[in-house]
């Protein structure tokens, strides 16, 4: 549901996920378990606001170390994903 509401809601969602992930390791684990990886990649490729895209990229960078623990993501070779 990240992309289907409005630009403002998308920004708020990405910002909230970033804040949760930044606050603690437990927050990062919760976001990874919520399978947010694909949603953030789709968000970056969508025509949403630049601010929402920036927050999504920051979130993916922050969670990069957690990817190796997620079998669904590590299966696709996350080391090949380059974030700008």
PDB file with one MODEL, atoms N, CA, C and O in Angstrom:
MODEL        1
ATOM      1  N   UNK A   1       0.811  -1.212   0.000  1.00  0.00           N
ATOM      2  CA  UNK A   1       0.000   0.000   0.000  1.00  0.00           C
ATOM      3  C   UNK A   1       0.851   1.272   0.000  1.00  0.00           C
ATOM      4  O   UNK A   1       0.306   2.374   0.065  1.00  0.00           O
ATOM      5  N   UNK A   2       2.148   1.139  -0.070  1.00  0.00           N
ATOM      6  CA  UNK A   2       3.012   2.311  -0.012  1.00  0.00           C
ATOM      7  C   UNK A   2       2.766   3.247  -1.189  1.00  0.00           C
ATOM      8  O   UNK A   2       2.810   4.465  -1.015  1.00  0.00           O
ATOM      9  N   UNK A   3       2.512   2.724  -2.363  1.00  0.00           N
ATOM     10  CA  UNK A   3       2.416   3.547  -3.567  1.00  0.00           C
ATOM     11  C   UNK A   3       1.002   3.930  -3.963  1.00  0.00           C
ATOM     12  O   UNK A   3       0.836   4.695  -4.914  1.00  0.00           O
ATOM     13  N   UNK A   4      -0.009   3.446  -3.294  1.00  0.00           N
ATOM     14  CA  UNK A   4      -1.358   3.557  -3.826  1.00  0.00           C
ATOM     15  C   UNK A   4      -2.241   4.606  -3.165  1.00  0.00           C
ATOM     16  O   UNK A   4      -3.451   4.605  -3.392  1.00  0.00           O
ATOM     17  N   UNK A   5      -1.689   5.487  -2.370  1.00  0.00           N
ATOM     18  CA  UNK A   5      -2.539   6.445  -1.679  1.00  0.00           C
ATOM     19  C   UNK A   5      -2.347   7.849  -2.258  1.00  0.00           C
ATOM     20  O   UNK A   5      -3.173   8.309  -3.047  1.00  0.00           O
ATOM     21  N   UNK A   6      -1.279   8.522  -1.879  1.00  0.00           N
ATOM     22  CA  UNK A   6      -0.975   9.855  -2.385  1.00  0.00           C
ATOM     23  C   UNK A   6       0.519  10.113  -2.225  1.00  0.00           C
ATOM     24  O   UNK A   6       1.214   9.363  -1.540  1.00  0.00           O
ATOM     25  N   UNK A   7       1.007  11.169  -2.854  1.00  0.00           N
ATOM     26  CA  UNK A   7       2.432  11.502  -2.728  1.00  0.00           C
ATOM     27  C   UNK A   7       2.800  11.787  -1.274  1.00  0.00           C
ATOM     28  O   UNK A   7       3.838  11.340  -0.787  1.00  0.00           O
ATOM     29  N   UNK A   8       1.938  12.536  -0.588  1.00  0.00           N
ATOM     30  CA  UNK A   8       2.220  12.877   0.802  1.00  0.00           C
ATOM     31  C   UNK A   8       2.222  11.628   1.686  1.00  0.00           C
ATOM     32  O   UNK A   8       3.083  11.489   2.554  1.00  0.00           O
ATOM     33  N   UNK A   9       1.285  10.738   1.477  1.00  0.00           N
ATOM     34  CA  UNK A   9       1.230   9.503   2.258  1.00  0.00           C
ATOM     35  C   UNK A   9       2.444   8.620   1.976  1.00  0.00           C
ATOM     36  O   UNK A   9       2.972   7.974   2.881  1.00  0.00           O
ATOM     37  N   UNK A  10       2.879   8.597   0.729  1.00  0.00           N
ATOM     38  CA  UNK A  10       4.057   7.820   0.356  1.00  0.00           C
ATOM     39  C   UNK A  10       5.295   8.369   1.053  1.00  0.00           C
ATOM     40  O   UNK A  10       6.103   7.605   1.581  1.00  0.00           O
ATOM     41  N   UNK A  11       5.446   9.693   1.055  1.00  0.00           N
ATOM     42  CA  UNK A  11       6.564  10.319   1.759  1.00  0.00           C
ATOM     43  C   UNK A  11       6.527  10.006   3.250  1.00  0.00           C
ATOM     44  O   UNK A  11       7.546   9.664   3.850  1.00  0.00           O
ATOM     45  N   UNK A  12       5.353  10.126   3.833  1.00  0.00           N
ATOM     46  CA  UNK A  12       5.205   9.854   5.271  1.00  0.00           C
ATOM     47  C   UNK A  12       5.531   8.399   5.593  1.00  0.00           C
ATOM     48  O   UNK A  12       6.171   8.114   6.606  1.00  0.00           O
ATOM     49  N   UNK A  13       5.099   7.492   4.748  1.00  0.00           N
ATOM     50  CA  UNK A  13       5.364   6.069   4.964  1.00  0.00           C
ATOM     51  C   UNK A  13       6.854   5.778   4.894  1.00  0.00           C
ATOM     52  O   UNK A  13       7.398   5.099   5.765  1.00  0.00           O
ATOM     53  N   UNK A  14       7.514   6.287   3.866  1.00  0.00           N
ATOM     54  CA  UNK A  14       8.955   6.069   3.733  1.00  0.00           C
ATOM     55  C   UNK A  14       9.699   6.703   4.900  1.00  0.00           C
ATOM     56  O   UNK A  14      10.648   6.118   5.421  1.00  0.00           O
ATOM     57  N   UNK A  15       9.281   7.879   5.309  1.00  0.00           N
ATOM     58  CA  UNK A  15       9.907   8.557   6.445  1.00  0.00           C
ATOM     59  C   UNK A  15       9.701   7.815   7.755  1.00  0.00           C
ATOM     60  O   UNK A  15      10.611   7.732   8.579  1.00  0.00           O
ATOM     61  N   UNK A  16       8.517   7.281   7.942  1.00  0.00           N
ATOM     62  CA  UNK A  16       8.225   6.519   9.154  1.00  0.00           C
ATOM     63  C   UNK A  16       9.045   5.244   9.213  1.00  0.00           C
ATOM     64  O   UNK A  16       9.594   4.903  10.261  1.00  0.00           O
ATOM     65  N   UNK A  17       9.131   4.540   8.097  1.00  0.00           N
ATOM     66  CA  UNK A  17       9.944   3.321   8.052  1.00  0.00           C
ATOM     67  C   UNK A  17      11.413   3.636   8.296  1.00  0.00           C
ATOM     68  O   UNK A  17      12.112   2.872   8.961  1.00  0.00           O
ATOM     69  N   UNK A  18      11.880   4.749   7.766  1.00  0.00           N
ATOM     70  CA  UNK A  18      13.258   5.169   7.989  1.00  0.00           C
ATOM     71  C   UNK A  18      13.483   5.494   9.464  1.00  0.00           C
ATOM     72  O   UNK A  18      14.510   5.117  10.029  1.00  0.00           O
ATOM     73  N   UNK A  19      12.540   6.185  10.087  1.00  0.00           N
ATOM     74  CA  UNK A  19      12.663   6.534  11.507  1.00  0.00           C
ATOM     75  C   UNK A  19      12.660   5.288  12.386  1.00  0.00           C
ATOM     76  O   UNK A  19      13.446   5.188  13.328  1.00  0.00           O
ATOM     77  N   UNK A  20      11.785   4.348  12.083  1.00  0.00           N
ATOM     78  CA  UNK A  20      11.725   3.098  12.848  1.00  0.00           C
ATOM     79  C   UNK A  20      13.037   2.339  12.721  1.00  0.00           C
ATOM     80  O   UNK A  20      13.561   1.816  13.705  1.00  0.00           O
ATOM     81  N   UNK A  21      13.559   2.283  11.514  1.00  0.00           N
ATOM     82  CA  UNK A  21      14.805   1.544  11.270  1.00  0.00           C
ATOM     83  C   UNK A  21      16.006   2.235  11.897  1.00  0.00           C
ATOM     84  O   UNK A  21      16.951   1.577  12.332  1.00  0.00           O
ATOM     85  N   UNK A  22      15.967   3.549  11.941  1.00  0.00           N
ATOM     86  CA  UNK A  22      17.084   4.301  12.506  1.00  0.00           C
ATOM     87  C   UNK A  22      17.123   4.237  14.027  1.00  0.00           C
ATOM     88  O   UNK A  22      18.172   4.441  14.637  1.00  0.00           O
ATOM     89  N   UNK A  23      15.988   3.956  14.629  1.00  0.00           N
ATOM     90  CA  UNK A  23      15.905   4.025  16.093  1.00  0.00           C
ATOM     91  C   UNK A  23      16.550   2.844  16.800  1.00  0.00           C
ATOM     92  O   UNK A  23      17.084   3.011  17.896  1.00  0.00           O
ATOM     93  N   UNK A  24      16.516   1.665  16.210  1.00  0.00           N
ATOM     94  CA  UNK A  24      17.069   0.492  16.908  1.00  0.00           C
ATOM     95  C   UNK A  24      17.253  -0.683  15.958  1.00  0.00           C
ATOM     96  O   UNK A  24      16.712  -0.709  14.853  1.00  0.00           O
ATOM     97  N   UNK A  25      18.020  -1.638  16.416  1.00  0.00           N
ATOM     98  CA  UNK A  25      18.208  -2.880  15.661  1.00  0.00           C
ATOM     99  C   UNK A  25      16.884  -3.634  15.555  1.00  0.00           C
ATOM    100  O   UNK A  25      16.588  -4.246  14.529  1.00  0.00           O
ATOM    101  N   UNK A  26      16.105  -3.582  16.610  1.00  0.00           N
ATOM    102  CA  UNK A  26      14.795  -4.244  16.608  1.00  0.00           C
ATOM    103  C   UNK A  26      13.892  -3.628  15.550  1.00  0.00           C
ATOM    104  O   UNK A  26      13.144  -4.334  14.873  1.00  0.00           O
ATOM    105  N   UNK A  27      13.965  -2.310  15.414  1.00  0.00           N
ATOM    106  CA  UNK A  27      13.191  -1.629  14.378  1.00  0.00           C
ATOM    107  C   UNK A  27      13.604  -2.056  12.988  1.00  0.00           C
ATOM    108  O   UNK A  27      12.760  -2.263  12.116  1.00  0.00           O
ATOM    109  N   UNK A  28      14.920  -2.192  12.776  1.00  0.00           N
ATOM    110  CA  UNK A  28      15.410  -2.656  11.485  1.00  0.00           C
ATOM    111  C   UNK A  28      14.911  -4.058  11.181  1.00  0.00           C
ATOM    112  O   UNK A  28      14.478  -4.345  10.065  1.00  0.00           O
ATOM    113  N   UNK A  29      14.975  -4.924  12.173  1.00  0.00           N
ATOM    114  CA  UNK A  29      14.515  -6.302  11.980  1.00  0.00           C
ATOM    115  C   UNK A  29      13.028  -6.343  11.645  1.00  0.00           C
ATOM    116  O   UNK A  29      12.599  -7.135  10.805  1.00  0.00           O
ATOM    117  N   UNK A  30      12.245  -5.496  12.295  1.00  0.00           N
ATOM    118  CA  UNK A  30      10.803  -5.460  12.038  1.00  0.00           C
ATOM    119  C   UNK A  30      10.517  -5.015  10.606  1.00  0.00           C
ATOM    120  O   UNK A  30       9.635  -5.562   9.945  1.00  0.00           O
ATOM    121  N   UNK A  31      11.259  -4.030  10.135  1.00  0.00           N
ATOM    122  CA  UNK A  31      11.054  -3.538   8.773  1.00  0.00           C
ATOM    123  C   UNK A  31      11.466  -4.604   7.750  1.00  0.00           C
ATOM    124  O   UNK A  31      10.787  -4.788   6.740  1.00  0.00           O
ATOM    125  N   UNK A  32      12.563  -5.298   8.009  1.00  0.00           N
ATOM    126  CA  UNK A  32      13.004  -6.370   7.110  1.00  0.00           C
ATOM    127  C   UNK A  32      11.973  -7.489   7.092  1.00  0.00           C
ATOM    128  O   UNK A  32      11.659  -8.024   6.028  1.00  0.00           O
ATOM    129  N   UNK A  33      11.447  -7.846   8.250  1.00  0.00           N
ATOM    130  CA  UNK A  33      10.449  -8.918   8.325  1.00  0.00           C
ATOM    131  C   UNK A  33       9.144  -8.521   7.643  1.00  0.00           C
ATOM    132  O   UNK A  33       8.385  -9.386   7.208  1.00  0.00           O
ATOM    133  N   UNK A  34       8.882  -7.238   7.549  1.00  0.00           N
ATOM    134  CA  UNK A  34       7.659  -6.760   6.893  1.00  0.00           C
ATOM    135  C   UNK A  34       7.789  -6.817   5.373  1.00  0.00           C
ATOM    136  O   UNK A  34       6.879  -6.410   4.650  1.00  0.00           O
ATOM    137  N   UNK A  35       8.936  -7.328   4.889  1.00  0.00           N
ATOM    138  CA  UNK A  35       9.167  -7.495   3.451  1.00  0.00           C
ATOM    139  C   UNK A  35       9.035  -6.170   2.698  1.00  0.00           C
ATOM    140  O   UNK A  35       8.347  -6.092   1.680  1.00  0.00           O
ATOM    141  N   UNK A  36       9.689  -5.150   3.199  1.00  0.00           N
ATOM    142  CA  UNK A  36       9.588  -3.818   2.628  1.00  0.00           C
ATOM    143  C   UNK A  36      10.587  -3.590   1.488  1.00  0.00           C
ATOM    144  O   UNK A  36      10.499  -2.591   0.775  1.00  0.00           O
ATOM    145  N   UNK A  37      11.530  -4.511   1.318  1.00  0.00           N
ATOM    146  CA  UNK A  37      12.586  -4.386   0.308  1.00  0.00           C
ATOM    147  C   UNK A  37      12.004  -4.115  -1.081  1.00  0.00           C
ATOM    148  O   UNK A  37      12.368  -3.130  -1.723  1.00  0.00           O
ATOM    149  N   UNK A  38      11.116  -4.970  -1.538  1.00  0.00           N
ATOM    150  CA  UNK A  38      10.537  -4.839  -2.874  1.00  0.00           C
ATOM    151  C   UNK A  38       9.735  -3.548  -3.010  1.00  0.00           C
ATOM    152  O   UNK A  38       9.793  -2.881  -4.044  1.00  0.00           O
ATOM    153  N   UNK A  39       8.992  -3.201  -1.972  1.00  0.00           N
ATOM    154  CA  UNK A  39       8.182  -1.977  -2.012  1.00  0.00           C
ATOM    155  C   UNK A  39       9.050  -0.737  -2.179  1.00  0.00           C
ATOM    156  O   UNK A  39       8.693   0.180  -2.919  1.00  0.00           O
ATOM    157  N   UNK A  40      10.201  -0.708  -1.484  1.00  0.00           N
ATOM    158  CA  UNK A  40      11.084   0.454  -1.589  1.00  0.00           C
ATOM    159  C   UNK A  40      11.750   0.524  -2.966  1.00  0.00           C
ATOM    160  O   UNK A  40      11.944   1.615  -3.502  1.00  0.00           O
ATOM    161  N   UNK A  41      12.099  -0.622  -3.536  1.00  0.00           N
ATOM    162  CA  UNK A  41      12.654  -0.615  -4.892  1.00  0.00           C
ATOM    163  C   UNK A  41      11.620  -0.113  -5.900  1.00  0.00           C
ATOM    164  O   UNK A  41      11.954   0.651  -6.805  1.00  0.00           O
ATOM    165  N   UNK A  42      10.378  -0.538  -5.747  1.00  0.00           N
ATOM    166  CA  UNK A  42       9.309  -0.059  -6.627  1.00  0.00           C
ATOM    167  C   UNK A  42       9.068   1.435  -6.432  1.00  0.00           C
ATOM    168  O   UNK A  42       8.808   2.158  -7.394  1.00  0.00           O
ATOM    169  N   UNK A  43       9.155   1.886  -5.202  1.00  0.00           N
ATOM    170  CA  UNK A  43       8.960   3.296  -4.899  1.00  0.00           C
ATOM    171  C   UNK A  43      10.007   4.145  -5.610  1.00  0.00           C
ATOM    172  O   UNK A  43       9.683   5.187  -6.180  1.00  0.00           O
ATOM    173  N   UNK A  44      11.257   3.705  -5.577  1.00  0.00           N
ATOM    174  CA  UNK A  44      12.339   4.442  -6.219  1.00  0.00           C
ATOM    175  C   UNK A  44      12.120   4.533  -7.722  1.00  0.00           C
ATOM    176  O   UNK A  44      12.506   5.524  -8.341  1.00  0.00           O
ATOM    177  N   UNK A  45      11.511   3.524  -8.313  1.00  0.00           N
ATOM    178  CA  UNK A  45      11.288   3.505  -9.756  1.00  0.00           C
ATOM    179  C   UNK A  45       9.977   4.171 -10.166  1.00  0.00           C
ATOM    180  O   UNK A  45       9.731   4.361 -11.357  1.00  0.00           O
ATOM    181  N   UNK A  46       9.153   4.519  -9.221  1.00  0.00           N
ATOM    182  CA  UNK A  46       7.849   5.099  -9.545  1.00  0.00           C
ATOM    183  C   UNK A  46       7.977   6.597  -9.825  1.00  0.00           C
ATOM    184  O   UNK A  46       9.069   7.161  -9.762  1.00  0.00           O
ATOM    185  N   UNK A  47       6.849   7.228 -10.134  1.00  0.00           N
ATOM    186  CA  UNK A  47       6.862   8.667 -10.393  1.00  0.00           C
ATOM    187  C   UNK A  47       6.410   9.456  -9.167  1.00  0.00           C
ATOM    188  O   UNK A  47       5.724  10.470  -9.298  1.00  0.00           O
ATOM    189  N   UNK A  48       6.791   8.998  -7.981  1.00  0.00           N
ATOM    190  CA  UNK A  48       6.466   9.720  -6.754  1.00  0.00           C
ATOM    191  C   UNK A  48       7.446  10.886  -6.584  1.00  0.00           C
ATOM    192  O   UNK A  48       8.268  11.139  -7.464  1.00  0.00           O
ATOM    193  N   UNK A  49       7.361  11.575  -5.486  1.00  0.00           N
ATOM    194  CA  UNK A  49       8.208  12.742  -5.260  1.00  0.00           C
ATOM    195  C   UNK A  49       9.665  12.346  -5.036  1.00  0.00           C
ATOM    196  O   UNK A  49       9.964  11.229  -4.616  1.00  0.00           O
ATOM    197  N   UNK A  50      10.553  13.276  -5.322  1.00  0.00           N
ATOM    198  CA  UNK A  50      11.988  13.039  -5.105  1.00  0.00           C
ATOM    199  C   UNK A  50      12.281  12.826  -3.619  1.00  0.00           C
ATOM    200  O   UNK A  50      13.168  12.052  -3.260  1.00  0.00           O
ATOM    201  N   UNK A  51      11.542  13.507  -2.772  1.00  0.00           N
ATOM    202  CA  UNK A  51      11.739  13.357  -1.326  1.00  0.00           C
ATOM    203  C   UNK A  51      11.412  11.929  -0.883  1.00  0.00           C
ATOM    204  O   UNK A  51      12.143  11.349  -0.081  1.00  0.00           O
ATOM    205  N   UNK A  52      10.338  11.370  -1.389  1.00  0.00           N
ATOM    206  CA  UNK A  52       9.967   9.989  -1.058  1.00  0.00           C
ATOM    207  C   UNK A  52      11.028   9.020  -1.575  1.00  0.00           C
ATOM    208  O   UNK A  52      11.388   8.066  -0.886  1.00  0.00           O
ATOM    209  N   UNK A  53      11.525   9.263  -2.781  1.00  0.00           N
ATOM    210  CA  UNK A  53      12.567   8.409  -3.345  1.00  0.00           C
ATOM    211  C   UNK A  53      13.839   8.482  -2.504  1.00  0.00           C
ATOM    212  O   UNK A  53      14.485   7.464  -2.256  1.00  0.00           O
ATOM    213  N   UNK A  54      14.191   9.676  -2.074  1.00  0.00           N
ATOM    214  CA  UNK A  54      15.390   9.864  -1.253  1.00  0.00           C
ATOM    215  C   UNK A  54      15.273   9.104   0.070  1.00  0.00           C
ATOM    216  O   UNK A  54      16.229   8.472   0.518  1.00  0.00           O
ATOM    217  N   UNK A  55      14.100   9.173   0.686  1.00  0.00           N
ATOM    218  CA  UNK A  55      13.879   8.453   1.941  1.00  0.00           C
ATOM    219  C   UNK A  55      13.942   6.943   1.729  1.00  0.00           C
ATOM    220  O   UNK A  55      14.488   6.217   2.559  1.00  0.00           O
ATOM    221  N   UNK A  56      13.385   6.480   0.625  1.00  0.00           N
ATOM    222  CA  UNK A  56      13.427   5.044   0.315  1.00  0.00           C
ATOM    223  C   UNK A  56      14.863   4.582   0.107  1.00  0.00           C
ATOM    224  O   UNK A  56      15.244   3.508   0.574  1.00  0.00           O
ATOM    225  N   UNK A  57      15.664   5.386  -0.591  1.00  0.00           N
ATOM    226  CA  UNK A  57      17.066   5.021  -0.803  1.00  0.00           C
ATOM    227  C   UNK A  57      17.839   5.009   0.512  1.00  0.00           C
ATOM    228  O   UNK A  57      18.665   4.125   0.740  1.00  0.00           O
ATOM    229  N   UNK A  58      17.577   5.984   1.376  1.00  0.00           N
ATOM    230  CA  UNK A  58      18.232   6.010   2.685  1.00  0.00           C
ATOM    231  C   UNK A  58      17.862   4.770   3.494  1.00  0.00           C
ATOM    232  O   UNK A  58      18.711   4.184   4.166  1.00  0.00           O
ATOM    233  N   UNK A  59      16.611   4.380   3.426  1.00  0.00           N
ATOM    234  CA  UNK A  59      16.152   3.193   4.142  1.00  0.00           C
ATOM    235  C   UNK A  59      16.851   1.938   3.615  1.00  0.00           C
ATOM    236  O   UNK A  59      17.312   1.111   4.401  1.00  0.00           O
ATOM    237  N   UNK A  60      16.930   1.794   2.309  1.00  0.00           N
ATOM    238  CA  UNK A  60      17.601   0.629   1.734  1.00  0.00           C
ATOM    239  C   UNK A  60      19.082   0.596   2.101  1.00  0.00           C
ATOM    240  O   UNK A  60      19.630  -0.472   2.376  1.00  0.00           O
ATOM    241  N   UNK A  61      19.725   1.749   2.105  1.00  0.00           N
ATOM    242  CA  UNK A  61      21.128   1.801   2.522  1.00  0.00           C
ATOM    243  C   UNK A  61      21.284   1.389   3.975  1.00  0.00           C
ATOM    244  O   UNK A  61      22.204   0.650   4.325  1.00  0.00           O
ATOM    245  N   UNK A  62      20.388   1.869   4.812  1.00  0.00           N
ATOM    246  CA  UNK A  62      20.439   1.544   6.232  1.00  0.00           C
ATOM    247  C   UNK A  62      20.235   0.054   6.477  1.00  0.00           C
ATOM    248  O   UNK A  62      20.856  -0.527   7.367  1.00  0.00           O
ATOM    249  N   UNK A  63      19.371  -0.552   5.692  1.00  0.00           N
ATOM    250  CA  UNK A  63      19.034  -1.964   5.887  1.00  0.00           C
ATOM    251  C   UNK A  63      19.953  -2.913   5.125  1.00  0.00           C
ATOM    252  O   UNK A  63      19.793  -4.131   5.212  1.00  0.00           O
ATOM    253  N   UNK A  64      20.892  -2.381   4.397  1.00  0.00           N
ATOM    254  CA  UNK A  64      21.778  -3.209   3.570  1.00  0.00           C
ATOM    255  C   UNK A  64      22.425  -4.341   4.366  1.00  0.00           C
ATOM    256  O   UNK A  64      22.517  -5.465   3.873  1.00  0.00           O
ATOM    257  N   UNK A  65      22.872  -4.059   5.582  1.00  0.00           N
ATOM    258  CA  UNK A  65      23.528  -5.096   6.387  1.00  0.00           C
ATOM    259  C   UNK A  65      22.553  -6.180   6.829  1.00  0.00           C
ATOM    260  O   UNK A  65      22.972  -7.305   7.103  1.00  0.00           O
ATOM    261  N   UNK A  66      21.277  -5.871   6.903  1.00  0.00           N
ATOM    262  CA  UNK A  66      20.270  -6.849   7.320  1.00  0.00           C
ATOM    263  C   UNK A  66      19.878  -7.787   6.187  1.00  0.00           C
ATOM    264  O   UNK A  66      19.323  -8.857   6.438  1.00  0.00           O
ATOM    265  N   UNK A  67      20.158  -7.405   4.949  1.00  0.00           N
ATOM    266  CA  UNK A  67      19.751  -8.219   3.808  1.00  0.00           C
ATOM    267  C   UNK A  67      20.365  -9.600   3.829  1.00  0.00           C
ATOM    268  O   UNK A  67      19.723 -10.575   3.438  1.00  0.00           O
ATOM    269  N   UNK A  68      21.600  -9.690   4.281  1.00  0.00           N
ATOM    270  CA  UNK A  68      22.268 -10.998   4.262  1.00  0.00           C
ATOM    271  C   UNK A  68      21.585 -11.994   5.183  1.00  0.00           C
ATOM    272  O   UNK A  68      21.755 -13.203   5.024  1.00  0.00           O
ATOM    273  N   UNK A  69      20.816 -11.501   6.142  1.00  0.00           N
ATOM    274  CA  UNK A  69      20.094 -12.377   7.062  1.00  0.00           C
ATOM    275  C   UNK A  69      18.742 -12.818   6.520  1.00  0.00           C
ATOM    276  O   UNK A  69      18.112 -13.713   7.084  1.00  0.00           O
ATOM    277  N   UNK A  70      18.296 -12.208   5.447  1.00  0.00           N
ATOM    278  CA  UNK A  70      16.982 -12.508   4.886  1.00  0.00           C
ATOM    279  C   UNK A  70      17.148 -13.469   3.709  1.00  0.00           C
ATOM    280  O   UNK A  70      17.708 -13.084   2.683  1.00  0.00           O
ATOM    281  N   UNK A  71      16.675 -14.709   3.836  1.00  0.00           N
ATOM    282  CA  UNK A  71      16.886 -15.691   2.771  1.00  0.00           C
ATOM    283  C   UNK A  71      16.234 -15.316   1.445  1.00  0.00           C
ATOM    284  O   UNK A  71      16.747 -15.686   0.390  1.00  0.00           O
ATOM    285  N   UNK A  72      15.134 -14.603   1.470  1.00  0.00           N
ATOM    286  CA  UNK A  72      14.462 -14.223   0.219  1.00  0.00           C
ATOM    287  C   UNK A  72      15.307 -13.224  -0.568  1.00  0.00           C
ATOM    288  O   UNK A  72      15.384 -13.303  -1.794  1.00  0.00           O
ATOM    289  N   UNK A  73      15.926 -12.307   0.119  1.00  0.00           N
ATOM    290  CA  UNK A  73      16.719 -11.291  -0.550  1.00  0.00           C
ATOM    291  C   UNK A  73      18.090 -11.826  -0.916  1.00  0.00           C
ATOM    292  O   UNK A  73      18.569 -11.583  -2.023  1.00  0.00           O
ATOM    293  N   UNK A  74      18.731 -12.550  -0.008  1.00  0.00           N
ATOM    294  CA  UNK A  74      20.069 -13.060  -0.289  1.00  0.00           C
ATOM    295  C   UNK A  74      20.041 -14.050  -1.449  1.00  0.00           C
ATOM    296  O   UNK A  74      21.045 -14.231  -2.138  1.00  0.00           O
ATOM    297  N   UNK A  75      18.911 -14.681  -1.662  1.00  0.00           N
ATOM    298  CA  UNK A  75      18.744 -15.616  -2.779  1.00  0.00           C
ATOM    299  C   UNK A  75      18.941 -14.918  -4.123  1.00  0.00           C
ATOM    300  O   UNK A  75      19.375 -15.548  -5.087  1.00  0.00           O
ATOM    301  N   UNK A  76      18.628 -13.628  -4.194  1.00  0.00           N
ATOM    302  CA  UNK A  76      18.736 -12.883  -5.445  1.00  0.00           C
ATOM    303  C   UNK A  76      20.068 -12.175  -5.593  1.00  0.00           C
ATOM    304  O   UNK A  76      20.266 -11.427  -6.551  1.00  0.00           O
ATOM    305  N   UNK A  77      20.967 -12.393  -4.681  1.00  0.00           N
ATOM    306  CA  UNK A  77      22.298 -11.793  -4.805  1.00  0.00           C
ATOM    307  C   UNK A  77      22.291 -10.310  -4.546  1.00  0.00           C
ATOM    308  O   UNK A  77      22.628  -9.526  -5.433  1.00  0.00           O
ATOM    309  N   UNK A  78      21.917  -9.911  -3.355  1.00  0.00           N
ATOM    310  CA  UNK A  78      21.818  -8.498  -3.017  1.00  0.00           C
ATOM    311  C   UNK A  78      23.130  -7.753  -3.185  1.00  0.00           C
ATOM    312  O   UNK A  78      23.117  -6.525  -3.279  1.00  0.00           O
ATOM    313  N   UNK A  79      24.243  -8.432  -3.226  1.00  0.00           N
ATOM    314  CA  UNK A  79      25.530  -7.769  -3.409  1.00  0.00           C
ATOM    315  C   UNK A  79      25.594  -7.094  -4.780  1.00  0.00           C
ATOM    316  O   UNK A  79      26.398  -6.184  -4.986  1.00  0.00           O
ATOM    317  N   UNK A  80      24.769  -7.527  -5.698  1.00  0.00           N
ATOM    318  CA  UNK A  80      24.749  -6.937  -7.035  1.00  0.00           C
ATOM    319  C   UNK A  80      23.904  -5.676  -7.102  1.00  0.00           C
ATOM    320  O   UNK A  80      23.933  -4.973  -8.112  1.00  0.00           O
ATOM    321  N   UNK A  81      23.153  -5.374  -6.050  1.00  0.00           N
ATOM    322  CA  UNK A  81      22.305  -4.184  -6.031  1.00  0.00           C
ATOM    323  C   UNK A  81      23.149  -2.994  -5.620  1.00  0.00           C
ATOM    324  O   UNK A  81      23.789  -3.020  -4.569  1.00  0.00           O
ATOM    325  N   UNK A  82      23.157  -1.963  -6.429  1.00  0.00           N
ATOM    326  CA  UNK A  82      23.938  -0.770  -6.133  1.00  0.00           C
ATOM    327  C   UNK A  82      22.975   0.378  -5.895  1.00  0.00           C
ATOM    328  O   UNK A  82      22.146   0.696  -6.748  1.00  0.00           O
ATOM    329  N   UNK A  83      23.090   0.994  -4.733  1.00  0.00           N
ATOM    330  CA  UNK A  83      22.264   2.146  -4.409  1.00  0.00           C
ATOM    331  C   UNK A  83      23.066   3.410  -4.633  1.00  0.00           C
ATOM    332  O   UNK A  83      24.217   3.500  -4.206  1.00  0.00           O
ATOM    333  N   UNK A  84      22.476   4.382  -5.294  1.00  0.00           N
ATOM    334  CA  UNK A  84      23.173   5.619  -5.617  1.00  0.00           C
ATOM    335  C   UNK A  84      23.218   6.532  -4.436  1.00  0.00           C
ATOM    336  O   UNK A  84      23.771   7.629  -4.524  1.00  0.00           O
TER     337      UNK A  84
ENDMDL
END
